[in-house]
Amino acid sequence: MYGKWNSIREVMHMGKRMRMTLPKKEEDLQKVVEEVEETHHAHHHHHHEHVEGLDEVLHTIDVLMDVMNTRITDLEEKAEFLREEIINLYKLFGAVIEALASPDEKRRELALNKAYEILSKSLKNKGR
C-alpha cells in the first residue's frame, strides 16, 4: 500500500531520514489520512486523560487542605482550652498550698473557698 513500507508509522519514521513520497492512489492517500487522524485522536484522548487525572488530583488536594484546615482550627481551640486549664491548675495548687500553710482557720477557709471557686469555674468551662 505504501510502497515498501507496511504502515504510516513506518512511512513517518522513514520520513525523518529521507524525503517521504505521498501515495499516488486516492484510496491509499485516504488510508494515510485516516491513520494520521487516528494517531492524532489517540494523542488528543491521552492528553484529556492527563487533564482529567490532574483535575482529580487537584480536587483531592483541595479537599485534603480543607480537612487539614478544619483539624488545625480544632487543635488550636483545644490548645487554648488546655492552656486555660493549666493556668487554673496552677491557681488551684497555689490556693491549696496557701490553705495548707495558713496558720489560722480564717485564712485557711478563705484559701479553700478560693480553690473551690477555681475548681467550679474550670468544671463550668469543661462543659462548653
C-alpha positions in Angstrom: 0.0 0.0 0.0 2.8 2.5 0.9 5.3 1.1 -1.4 7.9 -0.9 0.5 6.5 0.3 3.9 3.7 -1.5 5.7 2.1 1.3 7.7 2.0 5.1 8.0 4.2 4.8 11.1 7.0 3.3 9.0 6.4 6.0 6.4 6.6 8.7 9.1 9.6 7.1 10.7 11.4 6.7 7.4 10.4 10.3 6.5 12.7 11.5 9.2 15.7 10.1 7.3 14.6 10.6 3.8 12.1 12.5 1.8 8.6 11.0 2.1 6.6 10.5 -1.1 2.8 10.5 -1.0 0.8 7.6 -2.3 -0.5 8.0 -5.9 -3.9 6.2 -5.5 -6.8 8.1 -3.8 -7.6 5.2 -1.6 -4.0 4.9 -0.4 -4.0 8.6 0.4 -7.3 8.3 2.3 -5.7 5.4 4.3 -2.8 7.7 5.2 -5.2 10.5 6.3 -7.2 8.0 8.4 -4.1 6.7 10.2 -2.9 10.2 10.8 -6.3 11.2 12.3 -6.3 8.0 14.5 -2.8 8.9 15.8 -3.9 12.5 16.4 -7.1 11.4 18.2 -5.2 8.8 20.3 -2.8 11.6 21.4 -5.6 14.0 22.0 -7.5 11.4 24.1 -4.4 10.6 26.0 -4.0 14.4 26.7 -7.5 14.6 28.0 -6.9 11.6 30.3 -3.9 13.5 31.8 -6.0 16.7 32.2 -8.9 14.7 33.9 -6.4 13.0 36.1 -4.9 16.3 37.0 -8.3 17.8 37.8 -9.0 14.8 40.1 -5.7 15.2 41.9 -6.2 18.9 42.4 -9.7 18.3 43.7 -8.4 15.7 46.1 -5.6 18.1 47.3 -8.3 20.9 47.8 -10.5 18.6 49.9 -7.5 17.4 51.9 -6.4 21.0 52.5 -10.0 21.8 53.8 -9.9 18.8 56.1 -6.4 19.8 57.3 -7.5 23.4 58.0 -10.5 22.2 59.9 -8.3 20.0 62.0 -5.8 22.8 62.6 -8.6 25.1 63.8 -9.9 22.3 66.1 -6.5 21.7 67.5 -5.9 25.5 68.1 -9.2 25.7 70.0 -8.3 22.6 72.1 -4.8 24.0 72.8 -6.3 27.3 74.0 -8.7 25.4 76.3 -5.9 23.3 77.7 -3.7 26.4 78.2 -6.6 27.9 80.3 -6.9 24.7 82.2 -3.2 24.6 83.0 -3.4 28.2 84.3 -6.4 27.1 86.5 -4.5 24.1 87.9 -1.6 26.4 88.9 -4.0 28.7 90.6 -5.8 25.8 92.3 -2.4 24.3 93.6 -1.5 27.8 94.8 -4.8 28.1 96.7 -4.4 24.6 98.2 -0.8 25.3 99.3 -1.9 28.6 100.8 -4.6 26.8 102.8 -2.2 24.2 104.0 0.4 26.8 105.0 -2.1 29.1 106.7 -1.6 29.3 110.5 -5.1 30.4 111.3 -8.5 28.9 110.5 -9.9 32.1 108.8 -7.1 32.4 106.2 -7.3 28.6 105.6 -11.1 28.9 104.9 -10.6 31.8 102.5 -7.9 29.9 100.6 -10.1 26.8 100.3 -13.0 28.9 99.1 -10.7 30.4 96.5 -9.7 26.9 95.5 -13.4 25.9 95.3 -14.2 28.8 93.0 -11.3 28.0 90.7 -12.4 24.4 90.5 -16.0 25.3 89.9 -15.0 27.7 87.1 -12.9 25.0 85.5 -15.7 22.5 85.6 -18.2 25.0 84.1 -15.7 25.7 81.2 -15.3 22.0 80.6 -19.0 21.7 79.7 -18.8 24.4 77.0 
